[in-house]
């Protein structure tokens, strides 16, 4: 009987050890579906005319700090991003954020919608002629990728993103 109790206890210790070793590991980051530099270049060079754009991204040395101008989602949830905005201050912006976990996609969408509302308020106060452009902006996702587009014309930019996600 004692031998049986000892074997059961030994088995339980082994099971707990294996569970601890393999059950608590972190999830691997998802594999990127597209090259971000190519995606950015393609999205910014469609038939939808864009003004001169300034771009910040996760590739920049200060990419983490620059991300806060786009979103308040914790940066450690972001795998990759780029954010292009009109250099001269018009209502043209294009951003794509690749989040690490699919469960963070909705939070990122909400954050980009808040960014849009903030930009719209700014235009309402300082550039009323840009409000209509902000009103036509879109925020949507495909898998772990969240896209934000604000431009007078945006159908080709959006189609380029969607094509890259296929």
C-alpha positions in Angstrom: 0.0 0.0 0.0 2.8 2.4 0.9 4.5 1.6 -2.4 1.3 2.5 -4.3 0.9 5.8 -2.4 4.6 6.6 -3.2 4.1 5.8 -6.9 0.9 8.0 -7.0 2.7 10.9 -5.4 5.7 10.5 -7.7 3.3 10.5 -10.7 1.6 13.6 -9.5 4.9 15.5 -9.1 5.9 14.4 -12.6 2.6 15.5 -14.1 2.8 18.9 -12.3 6.4 19.4 -13.4 5.6 18.7 -17.1 2.5 20.9 -16.9 4.6 23.8 -15.5 7.3 23.4 -18.1 5.0 23.2 -21.2 1.7 24.8 -20.1 3.0 28.2 -19.1 5.1 29.1 -22.1 4.4 32.3 -24.0 2.6 32.2 -27.3 4.9 32.7 -30.3 4.3 35.9 -32.2 2.2 35.3 -35.3 4.1 35.1 -38.6 3.7 38.2 -40.7 1.6 37.7 -43.8 3.1 40.6 -45.7 6.3 42.7 -45.7 5.4 46.0 -44.0 7.7 48.2 -46.1 6.2 46.7 -49.3 2.7 47.1 -48.0 3.3 50.7 -47.0 4.8 51.5 -50.4 2.0 49.8 -52.3 -0.7 51.5 -50.2 0.8 54.9 -50.6 1.3 54.7 -54.3 -2.2 53.8 -55.6 -4.4 55.8 -57.9 -5.9 57.5 -54.8 -3.8 60.7 -54.8 -2.1 61.4 -51.5 -0.2 64.5 -50.5 3.4 64.3 -49.5 3.5 61.9 -46.5 5.7 61.5 -43.4 5.9 57.9 -42.1 6.8 56.5 -38.8 7.1 52.8 -38.0 8.2 50.1 -35.7 11.4 50.0 -37.7 12.4 53.5 -36.4 14.7 53.7 -33.4 12.0 55.5 -31.5 9.1 53.5 -33.0 7.7 52.7 -29.6 7.4 56.4 -28.6 6.1 57.4 -32.0 3.3 54.8 -31.8 1.7 56.8 -29.0 0.7 59.5 -31.6 -1.5 56.9 -33.2 -2.8 54.7 -30.5 -2.9 54.2 -26.7 -2.8 50.4 -26.9 0.2 49.0 -25.0 3.1 48.8 -27.5 4.0 45.3 -26.3 0.8 44.0 -28.0 2.1 45.3 -31.4 4.2 43.1 -33.7 4.7 45.7 -36.4 3.1 49.0 -37.6 3.5 51.9 -40.0 1.7 55.3 -39.8 1.8 57.8 -42.6 0.3 61.2 -42.3 0.2 64.3 -44.5 3.4 66.3 -44.1 1.5 69.6 -44.6 -1.3 68.8 -42.1 -4.2 67.9 -44.4 -6.6 65.1 -43.4 -4.7 62.2 -45.1 -3.5 59.3 -43.0 -2.8 55.7 -43.6 -1.9 53.2 -40.9 -1.6 49.5 -40.5 -1.0 47.8 -37.2 -0.1 44.1 -36.9 -1.1 43.0 -33.4 0.5 39.9 -31.8 -2.7 38.4 -30.5 -6.1 38.2 -32.3 -7.9 39.0 -29.0 -6.3 42.5 -29.2 -7.7 43.3 -32.6 -10.9 44.9 -31.3 -9.0 47.0 -28.8 -6.8 48.3 -31.6 -9.8 49.1 -33.8 -11.4 51.1 -31.0 -8.1 52.9 -30.3 -7.8 53.9 -34.0 -11.4 55.0 -34.0 -10.6 57.2 -31.0 -7.6 58.6 -32.9 -9.9 59.4 -35.8 -12.4 61.2 -33.5 -9.5 63.2 -32.1 -8.3 64.2 -35.5 -11.8 65.1 -36.6 -12.1 67.4 -33.6 -8.9 69.0 -34.5 -10.0 69.6 -38.1 -13.4 70.9 -36.8 -11.6 73.6 -34.8 -8.7 74.4 -37.1 -9.4 73.2 -40.7 -13.2 72.8 -41.2 -12.6 72.0 -44.8 -11.0 68.7 -43.8 -13.9 67.4 -41.7 -15.6 65.8 -44.6 -12.5 63.8 -45.3 -12.3 62.7 -41.7 -16.0 61.7 -41.8 -15.2 59.3 -44.7 -12.3 57.5 -43.0 -12.4 53.8 -42.4 -11.1 51.5 -39.7 -11.2 47.7 -40.3 -9.3 44.5 -39.8 -8.3 41.4 -41.5 -6.8 38.7 -39.2 -4.3 40.3 -36.9 -4.0 43.4 -39.1 -5.9 46.6 -38.3 -6.1 49.3 -41.0 -6.9 53.0 -40.8 -7.3 55.1 -43.9 -8.3 58.7 -44.1 -8.1 60.4 -47.5 -10.3 62.2 -49.9 -10.2 59.1 -52.1 -9.5 55.8 -50.4 -11.0 52.9 -52.4 -7.7 51.9 -54.1 -5.7 52.2 -50.9 -8.2 49.9 -49.2 -8.3 47.5 -52.1 -4.4 47.3 -52.0 -4.5 46.4 -48.3 -7.3 43.8 -48.9 -5.4 42.3 -51.8 -2.2 42.0 -49.7 -4.2 40.1 -47.1 -5.4 37.3 -49.5 
